[in-house]
Amino acid sequence: MTLTQLEIFSLVAELHGFTAAANRLGISQSAVSHALKSLEQELGVELLRRHGSQVELSDIGQQLLLRARAMLGLANTLRQEAADARGMKRGTLRIGSFGPTSSIKLLPRILQHYRAAHPGIEVHIDEGPDRQVLQWLEERRIDVGFVVLPEERFDTVALTEDQMVALLPAHHPLAIGDSVSLKELCSDPFVLTEAGSAELVSRLFNAARLNPNIRYRCSQLLSTLDVVSRGDAITLVAEGSLPEQHDRRYVKKPLTPIVSRQIGLAVLDRRQSSPATLAFLEMAESLEYR
């Protein structure tokens, strides 16, 4: 069993195909097939089931994939600790990010300072909904991820805080007030943004035993803003995710009572994190955010 075999196994599982993995790695498809066949023969189990050009994990394959990624993560940490002794001139950092708050307002500033301090570290960024980032952390697909706190499953550091605000069409009856309650948001058609704070929004309504009238689900905040601006629905979002250029077609109102949202970074286990990951955490903690 080699680390190369484990890397190929992990990538084929992630991309659901031999050809895609071969293209990503810059090797032939036959080399990918041979590596996996050898790994399966050595382990004595079927890791993947082939369906034409697509593959899916077997039950034991799903279980061993987590082990394989853990081994790859530890190997990467070993390499980076050695690199750290040489001045951390080489290494890889995989970051998970969600929504405008982290991808636009936090991450670029952190990366600017990080790359200046560690130009030899290769940075990979994956974007997805907040719940996807949590899954990537658990599956060891990323080294560090932006998350909505608290998250007790991981080692975390807090970075910034904002508040949840209701977005209403400019001429909506509730737009004349200073604030709105969750209950007042349950009558009109509601649009739920899947990225960002979707989990937090759902928890807020569930905790209050309220059911918003969800008519729309948007994967992107810009689509949500467009729905509200047209007067088709109202919504609840984090203030920090909103564009700095305000659209006059909608208004934002704080909740009563005020609901805060805290954004931070999470790692699976800080004690096993690579030097590149720890340096990113330290850099992020050292900066101030508005």
BELQUIVEN-V314547 format. One record per helix or strand of 2 or more residues. SS is the DSSP state (a for helix, b for strand). FROM is the first residue (numbers start at 1). LEN is the number of residues. If there is no record, write none. Layout:
# BELQUIVEN-V314547
ss:SS from:FROM len:LEN
ss:SS from:FROM len:LEN
This chain:
# BELQUIVEN-V314547
ss:a from:3 len:13
ss:a from:18 len:8
ss:a from:29 len:15
ss:b from:48 len:4
ss:b from:54 len:4
ss:a from:59 len:27
ss:b from:91 len:7
ss:a from:99 len:19
ss:b from:121 len:7
ss:a from:130 len:9
ss:b from:144 len:6
ss:b from:155 len:15
ss:a from:173 len:4
ss:b from:179 len:2
ss:a from:183 len:3
ss:b from:189 len:5
ss:a from:198 len:10
ss:b from:213 len:6
ss:a from:221 len:9
ss:b from:234 len:5
ss:a from:239 len:3
ss:b from:250 len:6
ss:b from:260 len:8
ss:a from:270 len:3
ss:a from:275 len:12
